[in-house]
Amino acid sequence: MTTENPAHEACAAGNERKSHHSDKTKNNLISRMNRIEGQVRGVKGLIEKDTYCDDVLNQIASIQSALNGVGKLLLEHHMKSCVIERIQEGDEEVISELLTTVNKLMR
C-alpha cells in the first residue's frame, strides 16, 4: 500500500493495523488505564474484605465510567485519524467497522 501519508500506513498496513497516537495522547490513555487498573485492584480488595455490596457496586460504576471515558477518547482520535484517512482514500468499509465498534461500546 503506497500513500502519501505514512501515518495512514501505520493505521491500516495490511493485516497489521496500528494506531498512531501522539505521545501526549498515548501518555494520557496509559495514565487513565493505570488509574483504572488500581481501581479494579481496589474493588478486588473490597470484595476480599467483605465490604458492603452497595459500596462495591458504586466503585464498579466509577470504573465503568472511567472506561467509558477512555473509550470516548479513543473513538474521537480514531475518527479524526484512521476513519477520515480511509474515507478520503475511498475505503468505505471503515464505516461498517466503525458502526460495529460503536454498537459494542453502547451495550
Sequence and secondary structure as in RCSB ss.txt:
>XXXX:A:sequence
MTTENPAHEACAAGNERKSHHSDKTKNNLISRMNRIEGQVRGVKGLIEKDTYCDDVLNQIASIQSALNGVGKLLL
EHHMKSCVIERIQEGDEEVISELLTTVNKLMR
>XXXX:A:secstr
   S HHHHHHSBTTB      HHHHHHHHHHHHHHHHHHHHHHHHHHTT  HHHHHHHHHHHHHHHHHHHHHHH
HHHIIIIIHHHHHTT THHHHHHHHHHHHHT 
